[in-house]
Amino acid sequence: MSARRLRVLIQRLPPESATWTALRNAMTPEELAEQADKGEPEKAPWSQLEQLVALVADRVAHVEWALWTVNIEQKSKRPDPPEPIRRPGAKPRRAKPKLSENSADRLFQLLNGGAA
């Protein structure tokens, strides 16, 4: 068998195969980032099936959160929205900055024409 034929056979394997899993596990973080930029999901650290399962889990958690939020009368007792499952290679979400009292006062002044 030629090297070209072997390469073609490996490329046609399903992403969940033992061969692709071994190849993914042997890649460095830089190589994984490069593959992600190229848009080759079969070379990603997670298979497509794992990505889909994580997506379903995130959606179920969001539906559960929405049901809790709708059925709680006091806004102060509402839970925070669920965090999505971390995907390999994805950075965690940055927390939204909170508006401080001084910043809120300054913004109020600017909106009411006080540019000074």
GUKOL-65934 format. One record per atom (N, C-alpha, C): chain; atom name; x, y, z. Coordinates in steps of 0.001 Angstrom, whole numbers, plus 500000, padded with zeros to 6 digits. Atoms other than C-alpha are relative to their C-alpha. Example, Ala and Ser with C-alpha at 12.3 -4.5 7.8 and 13.67 -1.06 7.14 Angstrom:
// residues 2
+-------+-------+--------+--------+--------+
| vexba | pakol |     px |     py |     pz |
+-------+-------+--------+--------+--------+
|     A |     N | 500890 | 498810 | 500000 |
|     A |    CA | 512300 | 495500 | 507800 |
|     A |     C | 500900 | 501200 | 500000 |
|     A |     N | 499180 | 498810 | 499940 |
|     A |    CA | 513670 | 498940 | 507140 |
|     A |     C | 499230 | 501090 | 500730 |
+-------+-------+--------+--------+--------+
//
This chain:
// residues 116
+-------+-------+--------+--------+--------+
| vexba | pakol |     px |     py |     pz |
+-------+-------+--------+--------+--------+
|     A |     N | 500848 | 498830 | 500000 |
|     A |    CA | 500000 | 500000 | 500000 |
|     A |     C | 500900 | 501242 | 500000 |
|     A |     N | 499200 | 498776 | 500082 |
|     A |    CA | 501326 | 503414 | 499103 |
|     A |     C | 499664 | 500921 | 501177 |
|     A |     N | 500209 | 499041 | 498920 |
|     A |    CA | 501686 | 506240 | 501613 |
|     A |     C | 498785 | 500879 | 499704 |
|     A |     N | 501153 | 499185 | 500394 |
|     A |    CA | 499124 | 508253 | 499663 |
|     A |     C | 498700 | 499272 | 500300 |
|     A |     N | 501205 | 500805 | 499754 |
|     A |    CA | 496561 | 505445 | 499873 |
|     A |     C | 499719 | 499904 | 501502 |
|     A |     N | 500166 | 500069 | 498553 |
|     A |    CA | 497168 | 505095 | 503638 |
|     A |     C | 499467 | 501329 | 500543 |
|     A |     N | 500468 | 498678 | 499567 |
|     A |    CA | 496709 | 508866 | 504113 |
|     A |     C | 498527 | 500188 | 499668 |
|     A |     N | 501402 | 499875 | 500413 |
|     A |    CA | 493428 | 508786 | 502169 |
|     A |     C | 499102 | 499148 | 500893 |
|     A |     N | 500795 | 500868 | 499142 |
|     A |    CA | 492152 | 505853 | 504233 |
|     A |     C | 499844 | 500590 | 501400 |
|     A |     N | 500067 | 499394 | 498662 |
|     A |    CA | 493011 | 507605 | 507504 |
|     A |     C | 499098 | 501228 | 499984 |
|     A |     N | 500827 | 498798 | 500079 |
|     A |    CA | 491380 | 510852 | 506365 |
|     A |     C | 498519 | 499672 | 499890 |
|     A |     N | 501397 | 500387 | 500166 |
|     A |    CA | 488158 | 508979 | 505573 |
|     A |     C | 499414 | 499288 | 501222 |
|     A |     N | 500503 | 500625 | 498774 |
|     A |    CA | 487893 | 507420 | 509041 |
|     A |     C | 499051 | 500965 | 500708 |
|     A |     N | 500884 | 499099 | 499238 |
|     A |    CA | 485093 | 508766 | 511266 |
|     A |     C | 500784 | 500711 | 501106 |
|     A |     N | 499268 | 499235 | 498979 |
|     A |    CA | 486187 | 511444 | 513768 |
|     A |     C | 500113 | 499272 | 501333 |
|     A |     N | 499986 | 500703 | 498723 |
|     A |    CA | 485383 | 509114 | 516674 |
|     A |     C | 500909 | 498773 | 499989 |
|     A |     N | 499173 | 501208 | 500094 |
|     A |    CA | 487769 | 506393 | 515466 |
|     A |     C | 501209 | 500095 | 500933 |
|     A |     N | 498832 | 500050 | 499116 |
|     A |    CA | 490695 | 505276 | 517621 |
|     A |     C | 501203 | 500699 | 499364 |
|     A |     N | 498867 | 499361 | 500692 |
|     A |    CA | 493144 | 506527 | 514990 |
|     A |     C | 499932 | 501514 | 500131 |
|     A |     N | 500131 | 498545 | 499882 |
|     A |    CA | 491776 | 510092 | 514951 |
|     A |     C | 500161 | 500445 | 501447 |
|     A |     N | 499860 | 499648 | 498587 |
|     A |    CA | 491548 | 510102 | 518749 |
|     A |     C | 501472 | 500023 | 500395 |
|     A |     N | 498570 | 500040 | 499699 |
|     A |    CA | 495209 | 509089 | 519011 |
|     A |     C | 500726 | 501179 | 499353 |
|     A |     N | 499370 | 498856 | 500672 |
|     A |    CA | 496193 | 511755 | 516468 |
|     A |     C | 499674 | 501302 | 500722 |
|     A |     N | 500389 | 498780 | 499269 |
|     A |    CA | 494222 | 514432 | 518348 |
|     A |     C | 500746 | 500091 | 501323 |
|     A |     N | 499341 | 499987 | 498695 |
|     A |    CA | 495749 | 513420 | 521682 |
|     A |     C | 501487 | 500299 | 499887 |
|     A |     N | 498567 | 499768 | 500194 |
|     A |    CA | 499259 | 513684 | 520233 |
|     A |     C | 500314 | 501425 | 499548 |
|     A |     N | 499772 | 498645 | 500511 |
|     A |    CA | 498778 | 517261 | 518953 |
|     A |     C | 500323 | 500960 | 501137 |
|     A |     N | 499676 | 498940 | 499046 |
|     A |    CA | 500249 | 520263 | 520734 |
|     A |     C | 498871 | 501037 | 499985 |
|     A |     N | 501038 | 498952 | 499999 |
|     A |    CA | 497987 | 523174 | 521751 |
|     A |     C | 500097 | 500937 | 498792 |
|     A |     N | 499833 | 499120 | 501168 |
|     A |    CA | 499464 | 525260 | 518906 |
|     A |     C | 499423 | 499333 | 498747 |
|     A |     N | 500541 | 500728 | 501152 |
|     A |    CA | 498602 | 522556 | 516351 |
|     A |     C | 498473 | 499938 | 500059 |
|     A |     N | 501457 | 500024 | 499851 |
|     A |    CA | 495067 | 522299 | 517768 |
|     A |     C | 499392 | 501348 | 499632 |
|     A |     N | 500496 | 498661 | 500333 |
|     A |    CA | 494598 | 526073 | 517489 |
|     A |     C | 500053 | 500223 | 498496 |
|     A |     N | 499874 | 499863 | 501458 |
|     A |    CA | 495831 | 525947 | 513889 |
|     A |     C | 498894 | 499216 | 499289 |
|     A |     N | 501065 | 500807 | 500606 |
|     A |    CA | 493362 | 523158 | 513059 |
|     A |     C | 498637 | 500671 | 500201 |
|     A |     N | 501263 | 499310 | 499748 |
|     A |    CA | 490534 | 525127 | 514668 |
|     A |     C | 499824 | 501173 | 499038 |
|     A |     N | 500068 | 498882 | 500941 |
|     A |    CA | 491387 | 528125 | 512477 |
|     A |     C | 499689 | 499525 | 498586 |
|     A |     N | 500246 | 500549 | 501336 |
|     A |    CA | 491296 | 525915 | 509385 |
|     A |     C | 498594 | 499428 | 499863 |
|     A |     N | 501351 | 500529 | 500056 |
|     A |    CA | 487849 | 524611 | 510312 |
|     A |     C | 499943 | 498523 | 499678 |
|     A |     N | 500011 | 501445 | 500199 |
|     A |    CA | 488649 | 520901 | 510401 |
|     A |     C | 499544 | 499339 | 501301 |
|     A |     N | 500497 | 500504 | 498713 |
|     A |    CA | 486377 | 519561 | 513179 |
|     A |     C | 500466 | 498582 | 500322 |
|     A |     N | 499555 | 501362 | 499712 |
|     A |    CA | 487595 | 515981 | 512764 |
|     A |     C | 501362 | 499973 | 500674 |
|     A |     N | 498698 | 499920 | 499351 |
|     A |    CA | 491004 | 517145 | 514003 |
|     A |     C | 499927 | 500787 | 501307 |
|     A |     N | 500172 | 499264 | 498758 |
|     A |    CA | 489574 | 519022 | 516963 |
|     A |     C | 500206 | 499069 | 501186 |
|     A |     N | 499778 | 500851 | 498838 |
|     A |    CA | 490248 | 517801 | 520499 |
|     A |     C | 498761 | 499206 | 500400 |
|     A |     N | 501226 | 500753 | 499757 |
|     A |    CA | 486606 | 516743 | 520807 |
|     A |     C | 499445 | 499557 | 498665 |
|     A |     N | 500651 | 500465 | 501216 |
|     A |    CA | 484773 | 514668 | 518239 |
|     A |     C | 498700 | 500772 | 499812 |
|     A |     N | 501267 | 499323 | 500278 |
|     A |    CA | 481598 | 515962 | 516624 |
|     A |     C | 498915 | 499526 | 500958 |
|     A |     N | 500993 | 500537 | 499072 |
|     A |    CA | 479540 | 513669 | 518846 |
|     A |     C | 500135 | 500658 | 501370 |
|     A |     N | 499792 | 499350 | 498711 |
|     A |    CA | 481099 | 515141 | 521979 |
|     A |     C | 499559 | 501462 | 499959 |
|     A |     N | 500454 | 498617 | 500153 |
|     A |    CA | 480459 | 518658 | 520673 |
|     A |     C | 498477 | 500081 | 500058 |
|     A |     N | 501463 | 499996 | 500011 |
|     A |    CA | 476802 | 517817 | 520038 |
|     A |     C | 499425 | 499686 | 501378 |
|     A |     N | 500467 | 500327 | 498651 |
|     A |    CA | 476356 | 516250 | 523478 |
|     A |     C | 500167 | 501211 | 500908 |
|     A |     N | 499783 | 498795 | 499193 |
|     A |    CA | 477853 | 519365 | 525100 |
|     A |     C | 498972 | 501078 | 499645 |
|     A |     N | 501005 | 499025 | 500427 |
|     A |    CA | 475507 | 521549 | 523034 |
|     A |     C | 498630 | 499659 | 500575 |
|     A |     N | 501290 | 500425 | 499451 |
|     A |    CA | 472463 | 519511 | 524117 |
|     A |     C | 499962 | 500252 | 501506 |
|     A |     N | 499952 | 499759 | 498558 |
|     A |    CA | 473549 | 519682 | 527765 |
|     A |     C | 499867 | 501487 | 500310 |
|     A |     N | 500120 | 498556 | 499797 |
|     A |    CA | 473947 | 523475 | 527483 |
|     A |     C | 498571 | 500474 | 499772 |
|     A |     N | 501380 | 499590 | 500284 |
|     A |    CA | 470500 | 523843 | 525932 |
|     A |     C | 499038 | 499540 | 501091 |
|     A |     N | 500860 | 500502 | 498924 |
|     A |    CA | 468856 | 521661 | 528603 |
|     A |     C | 500193 | 500849 | 501257 |
|     A |     N | 499740 | 499152 | 498834 |
|     A |    CA | 470553 | 523690 | 531343 |
|     A |     C | 499356 | 501371 | 499836 |
|     A |     N | 500615 | 498690 | 500243 |
|     A |    CA | 469315 | 526899 | 529706 |
|     A |     C | 498480 | 499930 | 500150 |
|     A |     N | 501456 | 500165 | 499855 |
|     A |    CA | 465722 | 525596 | 529517 |
|     A |     C | 499645 | 499877 | 501481 |
|     A |     N | 500244 | 500141 | 498565 |
|     A |    CA | 465903 | 524565 | 533187 |
|     A |     C | 500111 | 501355 | 500697 |
|     A |     N | 499828 | 498668 | 499414 |
|     A |    CA | 467218 | 528027 | 534102 |
|     A |     C | 498818 | 500903 | 499652 |
|     A |     N | 501141 | 499173 | 500410 |
|     A |    CA | 464433 | 529685 | 532098 |
|     A |     C | 498750 | 499644 | 500793 |
|     A |     N | 501161 | 500409 | 499208 |
|     A |    CA | 461802 | 527639 | 533917 |
|     A |     C | 500099 | 500504 | 501434 |
|     A |     N | 499810 | 499475 | 498653 |
|     A |    CA | 463267 | 528578 | 537290 |
|     A |     C | 499751 | 501500 | 500030 |
|     A |     N | 500112 | 498542 | 500039 |
|     A |    CA | 463444 | 532239 | 536303 |
|     A |     C | 498550 | 500449 | 499850 |
|     A |     N | 501397 | 499630 | 500235 |
|     A |    CA | 459843 | 532364 | 535091 |
|     A |     C | 499140 | 499746 | 501228 |
|     A |     N | 500853 | 500397 | 498879 |
|     A |    CA | 458453 | 530686 | 538190 |
|     A |     C | 500416 | 500591 | 501344 |
|     A |     N | 499603 | 499330 | 498753 |
|     A |    CA | 460266 | 532793 | 540806 |
|     A |     C | 499428 | 501405 | 499976 |
|     A |     N | 500692 | 498718 | 499980 |
|     A |    CA | 458316 | 535837 | 541883 |
|     A |     C | 500945 | 501177 | 500250 |
|     A |     N | 499112 | 498894 | 499672 |
|     A |    CA | 461115 | 537944 | 543346 |
|     A |     C | 501241 | 499955 | 499117 |
|     A |     N | 498835 | 499933 | 500877 |
|     A |    CA | 463815 | 539102 | 540968 |
|     A |     C | 501301 | 499756 | 500759 |
|     A |     N | 498766 | 500154 | 499231 |
|     A |    CA | 466383 | 539059 | 543760 |
|     A |     C | 500371 | 498535 | 500211 |
|     A |     N | 499732 | 501419 | 499772 |
|     A |    CA | 466071 | 535276 | 544118 |
|     A |     C | 500269 | 499234 | 498702 |
|     A |     N | 499774 | 500685 | 501276 |
|     A |    CA | 466558 | 534514 | 540425 |
|     A |     C | 501445 | 499508 | 499900 |
|     A |     N | 498632 | 500516 | 500133 |
|     A |    CA | 469542 | 532280 | 539725 |
|     A |     C | 500716 | 500623 | 498808 |
|     A |     N | 499203 | 499534 | 501132 |
|     A |    CA | 472378 | 533310 | 537446 |
|     A |     C | 499836 | 499029 | 498835 |
|     A |     N | 500096 | 500919 | 501136 |
|     A |    CA | 472257 | 531893 | 533911 |
|     A |     C | 501108 | 498957 | 500064 |
|     A |     N | 498993 | 501061 | 499909 |
|     A |    CA | 474117 | 528599 | 533550 |
|     A |     C | 501199 | 500279 | 499108 |
|     A |     N | 498776 | 499902 | 500804 |
|     A |    CA | 477692 | 528524 | 532315 |
|     A |     C | 500010 | 498851 | 499008 |
|     A |     N | 499905 | 501109 | 500956 |
|     A |    CA | 478144 | 526515 | 529117 |
|     A |     C | 501173 | 499087 | 500343 |
|     A |     N | 498918 | 500956 | 499794 |
|     A |    CA | 480306 | 523417 | 529232 |
|     A |     C | 501221 | 500503 | 499249 |
|     A |     N | 498769 | 499534 | 500638 |
|     A |    CA | 483900 | 524380 | 528515 |
|     A |     C | 500384 | 499068 | 498874 |
|     A |     N | 499503 | 500771 | 501140 |
|     A |    CA | 485036 | 523231 | 525086 |
|     A |     C | 501510 | 500113 | 499967 |
|     A |     N | 498547 | 499909 | 500104 |
|     A |    CA | 488683 | 522372 | 524526 |
|     A |     C | 500399 | 501106 | 499029 |
|     A |     N | 499520 | 498928 | 500854 |
|     A |    CA | 490530 | 525325 | 523091 |
|     A |     C | 499214 | 501287 | 500138 |
|     A |     N | 500812 | 498794 | 499828 |
|     A |    CA | 487785 | 527776 | 524088 |
|     A |     C | 500363 | 500667 | 501322 |
|     A |     N | 499685 | 499260 | 498794 |
|     A |    CA | 488630 | 530474 | 526579 |
|     A |     C | 498722 | 500208 | 500807 |
|     A |     N | 501203 | 499753 | 499205 |
|     A |    CA | 486249 | 530999 | 529500 |
|     A |     C | 499453 | 501391 | 499723 |
|     A |     N | 500627 | 498697 | 500221 |
|     A |    CA | 483785 | 533830 | 529154 |
|     A |     C | 500472 | 500986 | 501055 |
|     A |     N | 499624 | 498953 | 499056 |
|     A |    CA | 484856 | 537077 | 530707 |
|     A |     C | 498736 | 500514 | 500680 |
|     A |     N | 501134 | 499444 | 499267 |
|     A |    CA | 482584 | 538411 | 533389 |
|     A |     C | 499738 | 501416 | 499507 |
|     A |     N | 500346 | 498644 | 500418 |
|     A |    CA | 480692 | 541519 | 532366 |
|     A |     C | 500363 | 500968 | 501117 |
|     A |     N | 499628 | 499042 | 498948 |
|     A |    CA | 482046 | 544570 | 534187 |
|     A |     C | 498748 | 500619 | 500613 |
|     A |     N | 501113 | 499389 | 499275 |
|     A |    CA | 479722 | 545940 | 536838 |
|     A |     C | 500171 | 501517 | 499981 |
|     A |     N | 499991 | 498544 | 500003 |
|     A |    CA | 478794 | 549612 | 536763 |
|     A |     C | 500098 | 500485 | 501443 |
|     A |     N | 499816 | 499496 | 498633 |
|     A |    CA | 480159 | 551288 | 539897 |
|     A |     C | 499105 | 501216 | 500223 |
|     A |     N | 500840 | 498857 | 499648 |
|     A |    CA | 478307 | 554020 | 541712 |
|     A |     C | 500529 | 501284 | 499363 |
|     A |     N | 499395 | 498804 | 500600 |
|     A |    CA | 480766 | 556690 | 540501 |
|     A |     C | 499787 | 500011 | 498489 |
|     A |     N | 500189 | 500074 | 501449 |
|     A |    CA | 480524 | 555488 | 536915 |
|     A |     C | 498548 | 500241 | 499629 |
|     A |     N | 501427 | 499791 | 500262 |
|     A |    CA | 476731 | 555435 | 537092 |
|     A |     C | 499643 | 501477 | 500117 |
|     A |     N | 500259 | 498563 | 499839 |
|     A |    CA | 476667 | 559012 | 538399 |
|     A |     C | 500564 | 500783 | 498822 |
|     A |     N | 499362 | 499304 | 501133 |
|     A |    CA | 479072 | 560149 | 535664 |
|     A |     C | 499190 | 499791 | 498727 |
|     A |     N | 500813 | 500298 | 501172 |
|     A |    CA | 476998 | 558430 | 532989 |
|     A |     C | 498687 | 500782 | 500035 |
|     A |     N | 501239 | 499245 | 499845 |
|     A |    CA | 473826 | 560044 | 534360 |
|     A |     C | 500218 | 501474 | 499670 |
|     A |     N | 499690 | 498610 | 500287 |
|     A |    CA | 475485 | 563460 | 534206 |
|     A |     C | 500206 | 500223 | 498491 |
|     A |     N | 499746 | 499854 | 501431 |
|     A |    CA | 476657 | 562912 | 530626 |
|     A |     C | 498708 | 499897 | 499184 |
|     A |     N | 501271 | 500154 | 500730 |
|     A |    CA | 473218 | 561768 | 529488 |
|     A |     C | 499087 | 501206 | 500177 |
|     A |     N | 500844 | 498828 | 499739 |
|     A |    CA | 471610 | 564836 | 531029 |
|     A |     C | 500656 | 501306 | 499604 |
|     A |     N | 499413 | 498801 | 500556 |
|     A |    CA | 473873 | 567272 | 529217 |
|     A |     C | 501157 | 500585 | 500781 |
|     A |     N | 498890 | 499484 | 499209 |
|     A |    CA | 476577 | 567723 | 531833 |
|     A |     C | 501313 | 499458 | 499507 |
|     A |     N | 498771 | 500509 | 500594 |
|     A |    CA | 479654 | 567207 | 529667 |
|     A |     C | 501242 | 500423 | 500760 |
|     A |     N | 498837 | 499510 | 499283 |
|     A |    CA | 481927 | 568971 | 532135 |
|     A |     C | 500428 | 499082 | 501100 |
+-------+-------+--------+--------+--------+
//
